[in-house]
Amino acid sequence: MIKRIFKFFGKILLWFFAMSIIWVALLKFIPVYITPLMVIRYFENNEQNKWTHKWVPLKDISKNLQLAVICSEDQKFVYHNGFDTEAIEKAYEANQKGKKLRGASTISQQTAKNVFLWPQRSWTRKGLEVYFTFLIELIWDKERILEVYLNSIEMGDSVYGASAASTYWFGKSAAKLNIDEAAAIASILPNPRRYRANPASPYVQRQKAWIRQQMYYYGPLILTKTSTEIKK
């Protein structure tokens, strides 16, 4: 009996691994039109049961926005293999000391969570996030990860992806965002349902200034690394 139970669960695990690998492999080429978060927000929002989203290729997203989100969310994106170990260690130390909880999620981890999982925090979800992060880093390239990330993250209340956000906040296409507008959108990513990119609150203004500074400091280094290795 015990042997049959182990065999049954073994088959389930094999099917899970096989299907998840196929799923990730397909999304290397297929646009992501819907995510679990979009569906969850749809049912949470009783007043406005809809979301705004439009998939666009990375080439149609302003380099300013690409750089802004890297500088604000994950400055080691083009260097790491999906996990920023230094940030994880610092976050763990801060949390152990009882300080305000700090996150250490990379763009790769956020992409894995947004596309394949649900938003609530739990050890189960975190474990699956690690697994899917490993898969997308293995099967996709950095360019694809950034493309999916910029097309799937929440950038306003029920507003998902760079194209929808650009239209919603600034009335223009994602390709035409300038540095200030890109920094404004990147500024609200920590809490896009609370903050507004336009008009910007004092907090968002301060974040914009910091992100623009990071773009000027680290932008040339990131773009150089991107142009030589991001597509490998």
PyMOL commands that set and color helices and strands:
alter all, ss='L'
color gray80, all
select helices_A, chain A and resi 2-26+36-44+58-60+63-73+85-96+107-116+123-139+142-152+161-170+174-176+179-187+202-229
alter helices_A, ss='H'
color red, helices_A
select strands_A, chain A and resi 52-53+159-160
alter strands_A, ss='S'
color yellow, strands_A
deselect
rebuild
show_as cartoon
